[in-house]
């Protein structure tokens, strides 16, 4: 779990794994959408995802999470441009070139789309 998820859980008054395990599903779903059940299952030690051992590392990746959903195309364009500039600076500093550029979008339902 990352720091942003932890902060969202704390905002719900959930500070321990035990509290997360016992939280009413509706309380979690209001904040985490479809990911609520997965989050609670992981707190219970239930995780069926496979472990990847032969994965290439990303030399440069940045992302941002908005506190509230953003639908303003100009604001989204501005943030995307800033992220692209940051990745470009990181790559130049390491004297690397990008082979693949990907954008990850997370929708209000917590469904994630990857665009390459």
C-alpha positions in Angstrom: 0.0 0.0 0.0 1.3 3.4 -0.9 1.3 6.6 1.1 -1.7 8.0 -0.8 -3.9 5.0 -0.1 -2.7 5.1 3.6 -3.7 8.8 3.8 -7.2 8.0 2.3 -7.6 5.2 4.9 -6.6 7.5 7.7 -9.1 10.1 6.5 -11.7 7.3 7.0 -10.5 6.8 10.5 -8.8 3.5 9.7 -5.3 3.3 11.1 -4.6 -0.4 11.4 -5.0 -3.6 9.3 -7.5 -4.8 11.9 -9.6 -1.7 11.4 -9.4 -2.1 7.7 -10.5 -5.8 7.9 -13.5 -4.9 10.0 -14.6 -1.8 8.2 -18.1 -1.8 6.6 -17.7 -2.5 2.9 -20.0 0.4 2.0 -17.7 2.8 3.9 -14.7 1.6 1.8 -16.6 1.5 -1.5 -17.6 5.2 -1.1 -13.9 6.1 -1.2 -12.2 3.3 -3.2 -15.0 2.1 -5.5 -14.5 -1.3 -7.0 -11.1 -1.6 -5.4 -12.6 -1.7 -1.9 -13.1 -5.4 -1.8 -9.6 -6.1 -3.1 -8.1 -3.8 -0.5 -10.0 -5.5 2.3 -9.0 -8.9 1.0 -5.4 -8.0 1.0 -5.7 -6.8 4.6 -6.9 -10.3 5.4 -3.9 -11.8 3.6 -5.9 -12.9 0.6 -4.1 -12.0 -2.7 -4.3 -14.1 -5.8 -2.1 -11.9 -8.0 1.0 -13.5 -9.4 4.5 -12.4 -8.4 6.6 -11.1 -11.3 10.3 -11.8 -11.1 11.5 -11.0 -14.6 10.2 -7.5 -15.0 12.3 -4.7 -16.5 12.6 -1.6 -14.3 11.4 1.7 -15.5 14.3 4.1 -15.6 11.9 7.1 -15.3 8.3 7.2 -14.3 6.2 9.9 -12.7 2.5 10.1 -11.8 0.1 12.3 -10.0 -3.1 11.6 -8.1 -5.8 14.3 -7.9 -7.6 14.7 -4.6 -10.9 15.1 -6.5 -11.8 13.9 -10.0 -10.8 16.4 -12.7 -12.8 16.8 -15.9 -11.3 20.1 -17.2 -9.4 19.2 -20.4 -7.1 22.3 -20.1 -6.0 21.4 -16.5 -5.4 17.8 -17.5 -3.4 18.9 -20.5 -1.3 21.2 -18.3 -0.6 18.4 -15.7 0.3 15.9 -18.5 2.7 18.4 -20.0 4.4 19.0 -16.6 4.7 15.2 -16.1 6.2 14.8 -19.6 8.7 17.6 -19.0 9.7 15.9 -15.7 10.3 12.5 -17.4 12.2 14.2 -20.2 14.5 15.9 -17.7 15.1 12.6 -15.8 15.9 10.8 -19.0 18.3 13.5 -20.1 20.0 13.5 -16.7 20.6 9.8 -17.0 21.5 10.1 -20.7 18.7 7.7 -21.7 16.1 7.6 -24.4 12.5 6.5 -24.0 11.6 3.3 -25.8 7.9 3.3 -24.7 5.7 6.0 -23.4 2.7 5.0 -21.4 -0.1 6.9 -19.7 -2.1 5.3 -16.9 -5.6 6.6 -16.3 -7.6 5.8 -13.2 -11.4 6.3 -13.5 -13.8 7.2 -10.6 -14.7 3.5 -10.4 -11.0 2.8 -9.9 -10.8 0.9 -13.2 -7.3 1.6 -14.6 -6.5 2.0 -18.3 -3.0 1.9 -19.8 -2.4 3.7 -23.0 0.9 3.1 -24.9 
